[in-house]
Amino acid sequence: MAGDKLNSTEYDKISPDSEEDLMPKKAGHHKFHMPKSCTNSAEDLNCDIKNQVYSERLEQLKNEIEKLTIPDLQINSEDLFDQHCDPANPVQIKFNDISAAAYRIRGGVEITPCTRSHMSSITGMEIFFKKDFLQYTGSFKERGARYALLSLSKEQKACGVIAASAGNHAQALCYHGKMLKIPVVVVMPKIAPIMKISNCRSYGAIVIVEGTSMLEAKNFALKLSKMLNIMYINGYDHPNILAGQGTMALEILEQVPDVDAIVIPTGGAGLLAGVAVAAKALKPDIMIIAAESDRCAGFYNSMANGEPTLTFSDPTLADGLAVSLVGVNAFASAKNLVDKCVCVQEEYIAIAILRLLELEKAVVEGAGACGFAAVLQGLLPELKNKKVVIPLCGGNIDTTILGRVLERALAADGRLIKLWVTISDRPGSLAEFTKLVSAFGASIKDIAHERAWLKSDVFSVQVQAVLEVENSEKAKEIEEFLIKKYEKVIMGPYGINKQ
């Protein structure tokens, strides 16, 4: 099998004394530092050998994958069993697991800032944002990925690991695999953003694009893990992943020791479980609140049923949270520690992304903004005048998607409106219309004429316009004025209350 050609004892000899030496130490500084083990000529040969073994193993894995035939890859029920995520024997992580993870990953991941928000005054809460989107690969997933890799046995490190992910877990695992010289194979579904696929390849990992959904990609990865005799690492339910994610809570309680509540974006519940275990152990009276998209309320349904429950998922801006079945270990660890679970509407996720960009100067993906969206939607009135920490746990949003999200957010916020007005087709009528709306401070973003399909007289024309306005109150003023001025006015929905 895959591990037969590589002597793990030989690999041990060239492993660094401390894996942390392979990563920069200074928090907030992303520039790669030369590992200590390679900073003098006496160790250069050791590093060269390690790199050679790592490269040879990657090449060996590529060759083995290429040799697999279609019959080899037929999936049966036995292939889908993950011994580390057994529904019959769920693992509940403990505070000691998280403490151990914090010690092992120190210096290997950033200690991200947790700063008071500019929006504290408008929300009625004292909000602090834990900015884990500042990790090297743009998400909190680095915490669990690095700890899971460091916790492997020497033989497992030599053989490599495999995972299925559409984005953040894949990038984190690939990056830290490269830093630690542990071969990584990731299976990404065809729906994964091209940018994230490209990033994973740039980190030197073997990337396989397979399956039309995350479920198909995961099943394929589980099959490959058995074919290649390498370990599968579940991105939101492996016990070491949960322990690694929990290190965020240790930082939060050090940075904001008198915090009253933490609002955690939730999908597979890995971050929720880790943070809940650590935070409740150190501060039992702290409130732990789970926030997820109402288009995939997997954790909410699981809590209602008392067990992990398969939940249908609709497309959502918080695609990183769209997990149909929460992790069995994550649920077992978190279920008795979570004080409240809320489901957030899409419009508020979009507005949260917009607010964070405009006021915090932070580019955050939908999943990472879900906790703040719960506050904007007014789902947490019990937190008024409380000190609240909200993790901004990911910033990997595709640039084309970001543009669409911002437009939807402006519409939901009542700052982008669409209207149809029938005006005279005589010279000067259109100029008069534009002058009227401009008087309200509106900016015309798009305008078009329609003559052929009107049922009114031939001397009329319908104008379709998209306007950017200051707020929904200003949109209402424009609507009322145009109705008085023109006979036929149709306003599209604007503002969150009209959608």
N, C-alpha and C positions, 0 to 999 in steps of 0.2 A: 504493500500500500504506500500511501504518500510519504510516510515517515521512514520507510525502510532504507532509503539511500542516504540519510543524514544521520550522523552519529551525534546524539544529543550531548554526550560527554565532551566531544570536540567543541560543540557550540558553547557549553558552559565555560570552557577555558578562555573564550574570547569575549564573554559577556562582561560589561563594566561592573565594577564593585557596587556602584549605585546608579540605577536607571535614571534618577533625577538629574544626573550630570549631563544627560542628553537634551535638556531643555533650558531655556533662559530662566533666570531666577527673579528678575525684577518685575514686580507687578505693574501692569499697564504698559509694558514695553514689549513689542511684538517682534523685534529684530532677532534673527537667529544668532545665537552665540555658539562659537565652536565648543563642542564638548570638552570638558576638562581632560578626558582620557586621550584627546587628540591634540593637546596644546604643546606637547614637547616631542622631540624626535624619538625618544625612547618608546613612546606609545603609538607613533604613527603606524607602524607595522601591524600592531594589534587592531587598530581601527580598519586598516585596509583589509585584513583577513575577515573581520566581522562583516564588512560591506560586501565582500566577495561571497561569503556563505549566504548572506541575505539575498543577494542577487541570484545566486544559483538556485536557491530554494524557490524563489518566485518563478524562475524559468522552468523549473521542474513542475511546479503546479500548473503553469500554462500548458505545458506539453501533456500532462495527464488529463486536463480538461478537454483539450483538442482531440484526444484519442477516444473520448466517450462517445458512444453511439446512442441513437434514439431508444433502442430497447434498454440500454443501461439506465436511461433517465426516466423510465416509467415509474410513477410515484404510487406507492401503496400506503395504507394506513400506518404501517410500522415506521415508515420513513418520516412521518410527521410528528413523532414523539420527541420532545425535547426534555431530557432528563433534568435539566436545571429549572424547568417551568412545568412541573407536574401538577395538574389540577387535583389529583388525588392526595398529593402531599405538598401543599404550598409551604414556602419558607417565609417566615416572618423575620425581617432583619431587626437587629438590636442597635442600641446606641453605640456599643463597643465596635460594631462593624463600621459604622460611620466614622468614629474616631480613628480607627485603624486606616481607613481610606484617606482621611485628611493628612495623616502622617506620611503615607506612601506617595501621594500625589503632590506634596508640597514642592513648590518651585517648578512643577511640571505644567500647571495650569495657572491662569491669572487669578489673583485676588481682585475681583472686579469692584468698582465703587458702588456705594449705596447712598445716593444723594437725595436731599430734600427736593421735591418737585416744585416747579413754578406754578403748578395747578392746584396746590394745596388750598389756596384762598378761594378758588371757584368750586371746589368739591365739598368743602366743609369738613375735610379730613386733613390731617398732617401726613401727606403721602411721601414715601421714600421709594425710589426706583432702584432695584438691584439690577445693575446693567451687565448681565451675562452675555449680551450680544457682543460685548467687547472681547470675548475669547477669540483666539487666533482664527478658528474656523467659523466664528459667528454664532455660537450657541452654547448653552450649558452642557450639551452632550459630551463635551470633552472630559468633564469630571468623571463620569461613569466609564467612558471608553478607556481612559488612561488607567484607571484603577483595575478594570477588568483585565487589561493586558498585563499589568504588573503582577497580577495575582495568578497568572498562568504558571504551571510547572515548567521546568526547563525544557522538557520534551515537547510540551504544548507550544512553547515559544518557538522552538526550532521548526515545528511542523507548520505553524500558522493557524489563522482563524478565519471564519467566514461569518457574514451577517447579511441580512436583507434590510434595505432602507431606501426611502425615496429622497433622502437628503441629509439632514443634520447628523444623525448617528453614523451614516456612511462616511461623511467627511471627517468627523472626529476620529473614527476608528482608523481610517486611512492615514490621516496625518500623524497620529501618535504611533501607529504601526511603523511608519517610516522613521520617526524619531527614535523608537526603541529597537528598530531593525527586526520587527516581527512581521512576517509575511501576512498580508490581508487580502481576502477575496470578498468583494461585495456584489450582491445581486440587487439590481435596481430595476423597478418596473418601467415600462415604456412611457408612463405618464410623468416620470421624474424630470425635472427641469434640466435642459441641456447644460446649463452653467454648472449645476451640481455634479453631473456626470463627468464633465470636463475637469472639475476640481479634484475629484477622487482619482482620476487617472494621473493628474499632475503630481499627486502625492506618491505615485509609484505603485499603487495597488492594482490588482487584477479586477477589472470592472466587467460584469456581465449584465447586459440589459435583457431582461427576460420577464414575461408576464404582463398582462394588461392591468393588473391591480397589485396592491401590496400583498394580498393573500397569495396570489399566484407566485409572486417573487419569493415570498417567505417559504412556501412549500418547495420551490425549486432549490433554494439555499439549504434547506434541511436535508433534502435528498443528496445534494452535493457534499454536505458535511460528512455524510456516512460513506459516500463513494471515495472521498479523498482522505478520510480518517483525520479530519481536522475539526476543531471545536466550533460550534455555532454559538454566537453571542446575541441574545435577544436584546434589542435596543431599549426596551422599556420594562423588562421583567426579570432579567438575570439578576440574582441576588447581589453580585458585585457591582452591577450597574446601579441598582437602587442605593447601595451604600455610597458609591461615588457621588451620585446626585445629591445625597443628603448633606454633603460638605457645604453646600450653599447655605444651609441653615446656620451652621457654625459661624460663618462669616457674617451673616445678617445679625445674629445676636451679639456679635462682638462690635459691629458697626453701629447698630441701633439697639442697645441693650434693653431699653424700656418700650419696645414695640408691643402693641396690643394685638395685632392681627397680621397674618400673611395671607395674601390672596394669590393662589397658585394656578396658572393655566394648566388644564388637565386633559389628557388624551388617554394614553395607555396607563397613566397614573404612576409612572416611575419617579418623576420629580416630586409629585405629591407625597408618595410613600416615604421617600428619603427625608424630605424636609419635615414632614409631620413627626416622624420618629425622633429626629434630632431635636426639633424645637420643643416638643412636648416633654422630652426628657429633661431639658435644661430650664424650661419655663412652662410648667403644667397649665397655667391659666391662659396661655396664649390661644387666640382663635386661629384655627386653620380652616380656610375656605377654599373650596375647589371651584374653578370657573371653566366651563367648557362651552363649545358652540351648541346652540339648540338644534343644529343639523346633524349632530352626532353626539347624542347625550348618553354615551356608554357608561360613564361612571355614575351618573344620576340614576339610570335604570338599574344598574348593578346594586347600588345602595338601597333602592326601593325593594328589590327582590332578595337582598341578602346574599347574593352570590354573583360572580361575573356573568353578565348577560349579553348575549349577542345582540347588537343594535345596528339597525340599518343606517347607513351613512349617506347623506346627500352632499353634493359638492359644497364646499365652504371656503371662505377666505382663510380660515384657520386650518389649512390642510395638514399641518403638522400634528393637529390634535384629532384628526379623523381616523380614529382607531375603533374598529367595530367591536372588539372584545378586549376589555381591560386586562392587564396582566394578573395572573393568579397570585403570584407572590406580592405584587404591588397592592392588590386589593386586600389580601390577608393582612398586610402590614399597616394599611391606612384606614381600613373601615371603621375601627373603633376610636380613631384619633381626629377624624374630620368633623368639624362642628357644623358645616353648612356646605351645600353644593348648589350652584346656580347655573342656569343655562342662558347664554348671551345671544341676542339677535345679531344677524349679519350686519345690519346698518350700524350698530354701535361698535362692532369690530372695525369697520371701515373708518368711522369717526375717530376711534382711538388711535389708529395709525396716523390719521391726519393731524390730530392734536399733538401727538408725540413728535411728529416732524416739524410742525410749526412752532411749538412752544418749548419742546425739550431738545430740538435739533437732533433727534434720534430717528434713524431709519430702522423700523422694527417690523417683522413679518406678522401676519395675522395671528398665528398661534402665540407669539410672544406678547401681543397686545391684548389678549383675551381677558387677562385679569383686570387691566385698567378699563376695558370695555364694560365689565360688570359694574364698576363704580359709576361710569357715565350713564349707564342705563338705569341707575337708581335701585339696583337690586340689593344693596347693602346699607340700608338706613341705620342699622344698629352700630355702624362704624363712624357715625358723625362725631366729630371732635375727638376721634381716636387717632393714635399713631399707627399708620398702616404701611407695611412694606409690600410692594408688588414687584415680582421678578419680571423683567423684560428679557425673556429667556432665549430669544432668537432674532437675528437680523438678516436672515438669508431670504430676501424677497426678490424675485425676478424683476428686473427693471421695467419690462413691458407690463407686467402685472401691477406693479406699483402705480404706474400712470392710470390704469383703469380703476384701481382702488381709490385713488385720490379723487377722481371724477365722481365716483359713486358716493364717496364721503361728502363731497361738496353738495351733491344733490340731497343726500339724507340730512345734511346740516342746514338745508334751506338756503344755501348760498349759490346754487346753480339751478336755474329754473328754465322750463321749456313751455312755450306758449304758441298758440295759433290765433291770428287776428285777421279778419276780413276787412280790407281797406279799399279805398277807391284806387282804380288803376290809372288815374289821371296824373300828369306830371307833378312832382312835388309831394305826393302823398306818402311815399316811402321815407323821404327825407323828414317829413313832419313826424312820422312814427318814431324814427330813430332819435329825433331831437327830444321827443316826449320822454322816452325811456331813459335817455341820457341825463335828463334833468333830475332823475332820482338817483343818479350816481351809478347806474347799471352799465356794465361793460358787455357789449354784444360779442359773444364768442362765435356764433354761427347764425347765418340768416339765409333763407331760401324763399322763392316764390312758387305759387301753385295757381295755374289758370285753367287748365284743361278739365279738371274733375270737380269744379265748383258748380253748385246748383243755383247760385245767385246770378244776378245779371252779368252780362259780358263786360261791364265796365268796372268789375270788382276783381280783386286778386287776394288770395290768401297768403299771408306772410307767416312763415314758421321761423321762430327765433329761439336761440339759446342765450340766456343772459346770466352773467355772474353778478350777484348783488352782495350787499354787506351782510345781511342776515335774513331769516325768514320773515321778520316783521317788515322789512323793506320790500320783500316779495309780495306780502299782503297788500301793502300800499299801492304797488304797481298794478296788482290785479284789480283792486277796487277802482283805481283811476281809469284803467283801460275799459272796464265794463261800462263806465259812465260815458266814455268818449266814443266807443265803437259798439255796433249792434251785436256782432258775433265775436266773442272772445272765449277761447278755451285754454285753460291753464292746466299743465301737467301737474302731477303730484310734486309737492316740494315740502321739505322739512320732514323730520322723523314722524311727526304726528299725522301726516297726511299719507304716509306710505303703508 
